Amino acid sequence: MVSFLQIDNLTKSFGDRLIFGDISFGIAEGEKIGLIAKNGSGKSTLLRIIAGLESYDSGRVVFRNGLRVGYLEQLPQFASSLSVIDTCVYGDDDVSRAVRSYELALASGDDAAVTAASGLMDSLGAWDYEDLFKQILSQLKITQLNQPVGELSGGQVKRVALAKILLGNPELLILDEPTNHLDIEMIEWLENYLSRSRIALLMVTHDRYFLDRVCNKIIEIDQESIFTYNGNYNYYLEKREERLESQNAEVAKAKNLLRTELDWMRRMPQARGGKAKYRKDAFYELQKRAAQRREQRDLELNIKSSYIGSKIFDAHHVSMNFGDKVILRDFNYTFSRYEKLGIVGDNGVGKTTFLRLLLGEIAPSGGSFDIGDTVRFGYYSQQGITFDESKRVIDCISEIAEHVSFDEKTSYSASQFLQLFLFTPSDQQKLVAKLSGGERRRLYLATVLIHKPNFLILDEPTNDLDIVTLEVLEDYISRFRGCVIIVSHDRFFMDRTVDHIFVFHGNGEVQDFPGNYSEYRQWLSLKDEEEKPADEKPAKKQYSSSHSAKNRMTFAERREFESITAELDALNKEKSALEALFNSGTQIPDIAEKSARYDELKSIIDEKEFRWLELSEKDE
């Protein structure tokens, strides 16, 4: 394979803090590499160094001569006054100018200008470029070419940045969190595009499905070093576990040997010291190896929620619109205790507006929400909060509470609480201005959970968080004794955390689907297949009716099924206890009352068993 990029002995530090040291790796033609590390380990720094936007202490970064490289920043920045077309096709070369002129002539409707621009396109052979331009912008749903970039949303700016990079026909793509701010449809389009293309790729992303389906190599930065795994994300997980087990075994072996050598060093006569210099040198090297313990600093969310009652919230005929744009239309819903709901849909269909309605930040156009008295919301917004850059990390928490008590057995000082979120005592003295994007998000999460909410509302919680932190957050949500609503474009995160989803289709249409996102996509593909004309269906391809959404339990039915299962267990225990009493031979003072209860139990059990069997025939 042709080598595109070679990195040799690269070292980078900030002050006295080493980010990575003497790392070396290469990227060859067709390789698609995912870069994984905890927040603060230097992922984005490494990408910026490779892109030529940041300096490094020592080492080499060598590209193949003439290699076309495209770099997507995590938060792309463009001149706000430039139009979309000028941003995408911004170049002083003749072809770029010709394409811009032609597109602007088309938009103006001036026939003479179109004719002149077409002639220039002919003479330069620019039609292939123009076709590519149209194709990419269409697939990325960029249609308002004359709109100033300053008027676009974060997701639209990300798509414009992607279009600009892809139009450059790069041979190597460097992508920093490419899925942030993209809706699921765009993520799946980009996933398919990159999987099919021959473009070499180096990217940082927290989207585990994206990593698994696109990448054929994983590079991990860990303990200032890098480790390479020739496979996808699942392969990486398996081999990383083997590496850590081997590393721990080596450290344990070195410690055992160190005890023997330490005893020898203590007993060695001073007069023979010179003759055993080699053994003393080996002892000091062994001492270093034995000291290499693996520091396990993972997020610890041992945080309890406050009590939540049985009444959560009811939506009564809620409608919401902004002018002609309809967000909700006659929406009715009763939220259940401990329910975990995911919300998906394209950007701009009203997902965040729905959350703001529920929180009471804006009033509906019609209808109302009835919120239970015990509900205590914790809102983690997509935008986050603006911290005072001049404050220390510890100040951001201690200003909320110097001491946090969750129950009689669980309480923390402000400093102890921050340590749960991976802020060491020294980290807590840092100014907020010095924090990375992921560290800011962890601090924000701490400010939300310190209030002991029993109803979590998380709007795009995965942005800027590393994979290790996401796994801990997923585990926390699964154990959370309260209610959760999650808006996210991270399909893996949604699959791990929610038990049903609202699909916002736009124009006020909200679909309640009884399953996670992957199950919804599977159901959607089967539905699309079944709705195809008979002559378009693959021959002999049949789908079992058991996969139909009509034969799946609704969310309410699943809750009913779980409730009946528990009730039947209790009712059968009571019935068995009465039978044991009747057969005991002892005198029963209230025999008539207990006999009546026994007959009543048999009737109730028969009725509930019939309903249980009816529900059990449906797919969960």
Secondary structure, 3 states (H helix, E strand, C coil): CCEEEEEEEEEEEECCEEEEEEEEEEEECCCEEEEECCCCCCHHHHHHHHCCCCCCCEEEEEECCCCCEEEECCCCCCCCCCEHHHHHCCCCCHHHHHHHHHHHHHHHCCHHHHHHHHHHHHHHCCHHHHHHHHHHHHHCCCCCCCCEHHHCCHHHHHHHHHHHHHHCCCCEEEEECCCCCCCHHHHHHHHHHHHHCCCEEEEECCCHHHHHHHCCEEEEEECCEEEEECCCHHHHHHHHHHHHHHHHHHHHHHHHHHHHHHHHHHHCCHHHCHHHHHHHHHHHHHHHHHCCCCCCCCCCCCCCCCCCCCCCEEEEEEEEEECCEEEEEEEEEECCCCCEEEEEECCCCCHHHHHHHHHCCCCCCEEEEEECCCCCEEEECCCCCCCCCCCEHHHHHHCCCCEEECCCCCEEEHHHHHHCCCCCCCHHHCEHHHCCHHHHHHHHHHHHHCCCCCEEEEECCCCCCCHHHHHHHHHHHHHCCCEEEEECCCHHHHHHHCCEEEEEEECCEEEEECCCHHHHHHHHHHHHHHCCCHHHCCCCCCCCHHHCHHHECCHHHHHHHHHHHHHHHHHHHHHHHHHHHHCCCCCCCCHHHHHHHHHHHHHHHHHHHHHHHHHHCCEC
